[in-house]
Amino acid sequence: MYDFSVYHVLLAALGLAIVLAYWLPRFISGREPAASALLIGLGFVIFGWLPGMPEAISPITSPRPWEVVSELCVIIGLFGVGLRIDRLTNRRRWAPTWRLLLLAMPLTILAVAVLGSQLAGMTLGGALLLGAVLAPTDPVLASDVQVGPPTEGGEHPVRFTLTTEAGLNDGLAFPFVYLGLAVAAAAGAVTPSLLGEWLWRDALYRVVVGAAGGVAIGWVLGKVLFAYPRKNVLAETQSGVIALAGVLIAYGGTELLEGYGFIAAFVAGLTLRRVESEHAFHARLHDFSESLEHALTAMLLIGVGAALPALLAELDAPAVIIALGLIFLIRPAVAWACLHGTILRGRTRLVVAAYGVRGVGSIYYLAYAGSHLDLTNEAQLWAIIAFTILVSTIVHGFTAGLAVEKATGEKQGA
């Protein structure tokens, strides 16, 4: 007897949405980042209209699944980004990255927090959390503006800066997320003891442990893959699943030591790449991690689209202004000013300043906050985050590839 299963219909619809999102852009430009916006749009069209669906999967009511899936997306993406970088030498190439991380990101957090407080009427903790959640650029959705896969080059200063920024700022935004949570838990009471504990533990200890853990695990993993046993090294097996194992060890081990696993995941990939850096196995590791990242991201973005009616229920004029202000004014202006005097000039400086893609990292941070604390402004926060990601995937997704090619003098497919 024929059995109509809603579950199987949902699976088929999920697969259809993914195929369409990656197929349709080929009729226009063939740029896969355009798929990000289409995944959200198709998730809304196919699933958003189903009775009860938006509320059932909303991260406001069920933050934990969103936290876990987005966490896996980010750490796998960060490890893959670390593997991409061929060369670490030349301090001048790193100067724009450090400017964006140490100057532009805190200033962006401050600007967004001020807007959240003054324009949207958020509490101090909620405004700080909003700034921290929206501050990091995304290592998952910005692959079209990053350096090429291992050993393939494509490390123009524009691509190098956007890649290394995205690789590090997810972890470096975490101290500010913790600060927002601490202030929210203290009902806005910012005391010297609160700030002191935040500085030594969240802004110093956890960053150092994250970086050290990434170096240590990346080095050990490199020896396991390429050095021992000398006549039968693991790299000869071509088993890309080691990339997932490396991510889990780096992230989980560092988090057990109360360090930032995001930093460890990126640094582990970076360190592992220094071991036998020209070996073809690095490309195998990268390709495997990229495939996992794409699969998880596709499902997550379709989920965002399906949940949009619930997420955007609290969207109002201040929320729209904050999202558009971040994408079109705050990030470009702050980054442009902070990049003064670096090797980036003219168009290259403008492209790096303008293309700070927002996405999966923001989902993780807010889902993490929502699962660890009852947030006063949670629905409002999700409305702003969802709208920001939607606008970013449309604006950045459809234009970033072409803008970077023009700034770097590359040709599509070259």
C-alpha positions as CSV (number, residue, x, y, z in Angstrom):
1,M,0.0,0.0,0.0
2,Y,1.3,3.5,-0.9
3,D,2.5,5.4,2.1
4,F,2.9,9.1,1.7
5,S,5.7,10.2,4.0
6,V,6.1,13.9,4.8
7,Y,9.7,13.1,6.0
8,H,10.6,11.8,2.5
9,V,8.9,14.7,0.8
10,L,11.1,17.0,3.0
11,L,14.2,15.2,2.0
12,A,13.4,15.3,-1.7
13,A,12.6,19.0,-1.4
14,L,15.8,19.7,0.4
15,G,17.8,18.0,-2.3
16,L,15.9,19.8,-5.0
17,A,16.6,23.2,-3.4
18,I,20.3,22.5,-3.2
19,V,20.5,21.3,-6.9
20,L,18.6,24.4,-8.1
21,A,20.7,26.8,-6.0
22,Y,23.9,25.6,-7.6
23,W,22.5,25.0,-11.0
24,L,20.6,28.2,-11.7
25,P,23.6,30.6,-11.4
26,R,25.4,28.7,-14.2
27,F,23.0,30.4,-16.6
28,I,24.3,33.8,-15.5
29,S,27.8,33.7,-14.3
30,G,28.6,30.3,-12.9
31,R,29.7,31.9,-9.6
32,E,28.9,29.5,-6.8
33,P,28.7,32.2,-4.0
34,A,25.5,33.3,-5.7
35,A,24.1,30.0,-4.5
36,S,24.2,31.3,-0.9
37,A,21.3,33.7,-1.5
38,L,19.5,31.2,-3.6
39,L,19.7,28.6,-0.9
40,I,18.1,31.0,1.5
41,G,15.5,32.0,-1.0
42,L,14.6,28.5,-2.0
43,G,14.4,27.4,1.6
44,F,11.8,30.2,2.1
45,V,9.9,29.3,-1.1
46,I,9.8,25.5,-0.5
47,F,9.6,25.3,3.2
48,G,8.7,28.7,4.6
49,W,5.1,28.4,3.6
50,L,4.5,25.0,5.4
51,P,2.2,25.4,8.4
52,G,4.2,25.5,11.6
53,M,7.6,25.0,9.8
54,P,9.2,28.4,10.5
55,E,8.3,28.2,14.2
56,A,9.4,24.6,14.5
57,I,12.9,25.1,13.3
58,S,13.4,28.7,14.5
59,P,16.7,29.1,16.4
60,I,14.8,31.4,18.9
61,T,12.9,28.3,20.2
62,S,15.5,25.6,19.4
63,P,19.0,27.2,19.4
64,R,21.0,24.1,20.1
65,P,20.7,22.3,16.7
66,W,21.6,25.6,15.0
67,E,24.6,26.0,17.3
68,V,25.9,22.5,16.6
69,V,25.5,22.6,12.8
70,S,26.9,26.1,12.4
71,E,29.8,25.2,14.8
72,L,30.8,22.3,12.5
73,C,30.5,24.5,9.4
74,V,32.8,27.1,10.9
75,I,35.5,24.9,12.3
76,I,35.7,22.8,9.1
77,G,35.8,26.0,7.1
78,L,38.6,27.5,9.3
79,F,40.7,24.4,9.0
80,G,40.3,24.4,5.2
81,V,41.2,28.1,5.1
82,G,44.4,27.4,7.0
83,L,45.4,24.7,4.5
84,R,44.9,27.1,1.6
85,I,47.6,29.5,2.5
86,D,50.8,28.7,0.6
87,R,53.2,31.3,2.0
88,L,53.5,33.0,5.4
89,T,56.5,35.1,4.9
90,N,56.6,38.8,4.2
91,R,55.3,40.9,7.1
92,R,54.0,43.6,4.9
93,R,51.4,41.2,3.5
94,W,50.1,40.5,7.0
95,A,49.9,44.2,8.0
96,P,46.4,44.7,6.5
97,T,45.1,41.6,8.2
98,W,46.3,42.8,11.6
99,R,44.8,46.2,11.0
100,L,41.4,44.6,10.3
101,L,41.6,42.3,13.3
102,L,43.0,44.6,15.9
103,L,41.5,48.0,14.8
104,A,38.6,47.5,12.4
105,M,36.9,44.7,14.2
106,P,36.7,46.3,17.7
107,L,35.6,49.6,16.1
108,T,32.9,47.8,14.1
109,I,31.7,46.1,17.3
110,L,31.5,49.5,19.0
111,A,29.7,51.2,16.2
112,V,27.1,48.4,15.9
113,A,26.7,48.3,19.7
114,V,26.0,52.1,19.7
115,L,23.4,51.7,17.0
116,G,21.8,48.8,18.8
117,S,21.6,50.8,22.1
118,Q,20.6,54.2,20.7
119,L,18.5,53.2,17.7
120,A,16.9,49.9,18.7
121,G,16.7,50.5,22.4
122,M,18.7,47.4,23.3
123,T,20.2,46.7,26.7
124,L,24.0,47.2,27.1
125,G,24.6,43.5,27.1
126,G,22.3,43.0,24.1
127,A,24.0,45.8,22.1
128,L,27.5,44.5,22.9
129,L,26.4,41.0,21.9
130,L,24.9,42.3,18.6
131,G,28.2,44.0,17.7
132,A,30.2,40.9,18.5
133,V,27.9,38.6,16.6
134,L,28.0,40.7,13.5
135,A,31.7,41.7,13.6
136,P,33.4,38.6,12.2
137,T,33.6,38.1,8.4
138,D,32.7,34.6,7.3
139,P,35.2,31.9,6.3
140,V,32.5,29.7,4.9
141,L,30.5,31.9,2.4
142,A,33.5,33.9,1.1
143,S,35.4,31.2,-0.8
144,D,35.2,33.2,-4.1
145,V,37.3,36.0,-2.7
146,Q,39.9,33.8,-0.9
147,V,43.2,32.4,-2.0
148,G,43.2,29.3,-4.1
149,P,43.4,25.7,-2.9
150,P,46.8,24.4,-1.6
151,T,49.7,24.7,-4.1
152,E,47.6,26.5,-6.7
153,G,48.7,30.0,-5.8
154,G,46.2,32.9,-6.3
155,E,47.6,34.8,-3.2
156,H,47.2,38.3,-4.4
157,P,47.2,40.7,-1.4
158,V,43.4,41.3,-1.7
159,R,42.7,37.5,-1.5
160,F,45.4,37.0,1.2
161,T,44.0,39.7,3.4
162,L,40.3,38.6,3.1
163,T,41.3,35.0,3.7
164,T,43.5,35.5,6.8
165,E,41.0,38.0,8.2
166,A,38.2,35.5,7.9
167,G,40.4,32.8,9.3
168,L,41.2,34.6,12.5
169,N,38.4,37.0,13.3
170,D,35.8,34.3,14.1
171,G,38.0,33.3,17.1
172,L,39.0,36.8,18.0
173,A,35.3,37.9,18.1
174,F,34.6,35.4,20.9
175,P,36.0,37.6,23.7
176,F,33.5,40.3,22.9
177,V,30.7,37.7,22.8
178,Y,31.7,36.6,26.3
179,L,31.7,40.3,27.3
180,G,28.2,40.8,26.0
181,L,27.0,37.7,27.8
182,A,28.7,38.7,31.1
183,V,27.2,42.2,31.0
184,A,23.8,40.8,30.2
185,A,24.1,38.3,33.1
186,A,25.1,41.2,35.4
187,A,22.0,43.2,34.2
188,G,24.3,45.8,32.7
189,A,26.5,46.4,35.7
190,V,30.0,46.7,34.3
191,T,32.3,46.4,37.3
192,P,36.1,46.5,37.5
193,S,36.1,42.8,38.6
194,L,34.0,41.8,35.6
195,L,36.3,43.7,33.2
196,G,39.4,42.3,34.9
197,E,38.3,38.7,34.7
198,W,37.2,39.2,31.1
199,L,40.6,40.7,30.1
200,W,42.8,37.9,31.6
201,R,40.6,35.0,30.9
202,D,38.5,35.7,27.7
203,A,40.8,38.3,26.0
204,L,44.2,36.8,26.9
205,Y,44.3,33.3,28.2
206,R,41.7,31.8,25.8
207,V,43.3,33.4,22.8
208,V,46.8,32.3,23.7
209,V,45.7,28.7,24.4
210,G,43.8,28.6,21.1
211,A,46.8,29.7,19.1
212,A,49.2,27.4,21.0
213,G,46.8,24.5,20.8
214,G,46.5,24.9,17.0
215,V,50.2,25.0,16.6
216,A,50.8,21.9,18.7
217,I,48.0,19.8,17.2
218,G,48.9,20.9,13.7
219,W,52.5,20.0,14.2
220,V,51.8,16.6,15.7
221,L,49.2,15.8,13.0
222,G,51.8,16.7,10.4
223,K,54.3,14.3,11.8
224,V,51.6,11.6,12.0
225,L,50.7,12.2,8.4
226,F,54.0,12.7,6.7
227,A,56.8,11.4,9.0
228,Y,55.9,8.2,10.8
229,P,56.2,5.4,10.0
230,R,58.8,6.6,7.5
231,K,58.2,3.9,4.8
232,N,54.5,3.8,5.2
233,V,53.2,7.3,6.0
234,L,49.5,7.9,6.4
235,A,49.5,10.6,3.7
236,E,50.1,7.9,1.0
237,T,46.6,6.5,1.8
238,Q,45.0,9.6,0.3
239,S,42.3,9.4,3.0
240,G,40.8,12.9,3.2
241,V,38.7,12.0,6.3
242,I,41.9,12.9,8.3
243,A,40.9,16.5,7.7
244,L,37.8,16.0,9.7
245,A,39.7,14.1,12.4
246,G,42.3,16.9,12.6
247,V,39.5,19.5,13.0
248,L,37.8,17.6,15.8
249,I,41.1,17.0,17.7
250,A,42.2,20.7,17.3
251,Y,38.8,22.1,18.2
252,G,37.7,19.7,20.9
253,G,41.1,19.5,22.6
254,T,41.6,23.2,22.8
255,E,38.1,23.8,24.1
256,L,38.8,21.3,26.9
257,L,41.6,23.6,27.9
258,E,39.2,26.5,27.8
259,G,40.9,28.0,24.7
260,Y,39.2,29.2,21.6
261,G,38.7,26.3,19.3
262,F,38.0,28.5,16.3
263,I,41.5,30.0,16.5
264,A,42.9,26.5,17.1
265,A,41.2,25.1,14.0
266,F,42.6,27.8,11.7
267,V,46.1,27.7,13.2
268,A,46.1,23.9,13.1
269,G,45.4,24.0,9.3
270,L,48.0,26.7,8.9
271,T,50.6,24.7,10.9
272,L,49.9,21.4,9.2
273,R,50.4,23.0,5.8
274,R,54.0,24.0,6.8
275,V,54.8,20.2,7.0
276,E,55.7,18.9,3.6
277,S,54.0,22.0,2.2
278,E,54.2,20.9,-1.5
279,H,52.8,17.4,-0.9
280,A,49.7,16.7,-2.9
281,F,47.9,15.3,0.2
282,H,47.2,18.8,1.4
283,A,45.0,19.3,-1.6
284,R,43.2,16.1,-0.8
285,L,42.6,17.2,2.8
286,H,41.4,20.6,1.6
287,D,39.0,19.1,-1.0
288,F,37.5,16.7,1.6
289,S,37.0,19.5,4.2
290,E,35.5,21.8,1.5
291,S,33.0,19.2,0.5
292,L,31.8,18.7,4.1
293,E,31.7,22.5,4.6
294,H,29.5,23.0,1.5
295,A,27.1,20.2,2.4
296,L,26.6,21.5,6.0
297,T,26.3,25.1,4.8
298,A,23.7,24.3,2.2
299,M,21.4,22.7,4.7
300,L,22.0,25.5,7.2
301,L,21.1,28.2,4.7
302,I,18.0,26.4,3.5
303,G,17.1,26.2,7.2
304,V,17.6,30.0,7.5
305,G,15.2,30.5,4.5
306,A,12.6,28.2,6.0
307,A,12.8,30.0,9.3
308,L,12.7,33.5,7.8
309,P,9.0,34.2,8.6
310,A,9.7,33.5,12.3
311,L,13.1,35.2,12.3
312,L,11.9,38.4,10.6
313,A,8.8,38.7,12.7
314,E,10.5,41.3,14.8
315,L,12.2,43.2,11.9
316,D,11.5,46.9,12.2
317,A,13.0,50.1,10.8
318,P,15.9,50.3,13.3
319,A,16.8,46.6,12.6
320,V,16.9,47.3,8.9
321,I,19.0,50.5,9.4
322,I,21.5,48.6,11.6
323,A,21.9,45.8,9.0
324,L,22.3,48.1,6.0
325,G,24.5,50.4,8.0
326,L,26.9,47.6,8.8
327,I,27.2,46.4,5.2
328,F,27.2,49.6,3.3
329,L,28.7,52.1,5.7
330,I,30.3,50.9,9.0
331,R,32.4,48.0,7.7
332,P,33.6,49.8,4.5
333,A,34.4,53.1,6.2
334,V,36.1,51.6,9.3
335,A,38.1,49.1,7.3
336,W,39.1,51.7,4.7
337,A,40.4,54.0,7.4
338,C,42.3,51.3,9.2
339,L,44.0,50.1,6.0
340,H,45.6,53.5,5.4
341,G,49.4,53.1,4.9
342,T,49.3,49.4,4.0
343,I,50.3,47.8,0.7
344,L,46.6,48.0,-0.3
345,R,45.9,51.1,-2.5
346,G,43.0,52.4,-4.4
347,R,40.7,49.7,-5.7
348,T,42.3,46.9,-3.8
349,R,41.9,48.8,-0.5
350,L,38.2,49.5,-1.4
351,V,37.5,45.9,-2.3
352,V,39.0,44.6,1.0
353,A,37.1,47.2,3.0
354,A,33.7,46.5,1.3
355,Y,33.7,42.7,1.1
356,G,33.3,41.6,4.6
357,V,30.8,38.8,4.1
358,R,28.5,37.9,7.0
359,G,27.0,34.5,7.5
360,V,27.5,31.2,9.3
361,G,29.8,32.6,12.0
362,S,27.1,35.1,13.1
363,I,24.5,32.2,13.3
364,Y,26.8,30.2,15.5
365,Y,27.6,33.1,17.9
366,L,23.9,34.0,18.5
367,A,22.8,30.4,18.7
368,Y,25.6,29.8,21.3
369,A,24.5,32.9,23.3
370,G,20.8,31.8,23.1
371,S,21.6,28.3,24.4
372,H,23.6,29.6,27.3
373,L,21.6,32.6,28.5
374,D,18.0,33.9,28.4
375,L,18.5,37.0,26.2
376,T,16.2,40.0,26.7
377,N,16.5,41.1,23.1
378,E,16.8,37.6,21.5
379,A,14.0,37.9,18.9
380,Q,15.2,41.3,17.9
381,L,18.8,40.1,17.6
382,W,17.8,37.2,15.4
383,A,15.8,39.5,13.1
384,I,18.8,41.7,12.6
385,I,21.2,38.8,12.1
386,A,18.8,37.0,9.6
387,F,18.3,40.2,7.6
388,T,22.0,41.0,7.6
389,I,22.9,37.6,6.3
390,L,20.2,37.8,3.6
391,V,21.4,41.1,2.4
392,S,25.1,40.1,2.6
393,T,24.5,36.9,0.6
394,I,22.7,38.9,-2.1
395,V,25.0,41.9,-2.3
396,H,28.4,40.2,-1.7
397,G,27.5,36.9,-3.2
398,F,26.6,38.3,-6.6
399,T,29.3,40.9,-6.9
400,A,32.4,39.9,-4.8
401,G,33.9,37.5,-7.4
402,L,33.8,40.1,-10.2
403,A,35.0,42.9,-7.9
404,V,38.0,40.9,-6.7
405,E,38.9,39.8,-10.2
406,K,39.0,43.4,-11.3
407,A,41.0,44.5,-8.3
408,T,43.6,41.7,-8.8
409,G,43.7,41.8,-12.6
410,E,42.6,38.2,-12.8
411,K,40.4,36.6,-15.4
412,Q,37.5,34.2,-14.5
413,G,38.7,30.7,-14.9
414,A,42.3,31.7,-15.0
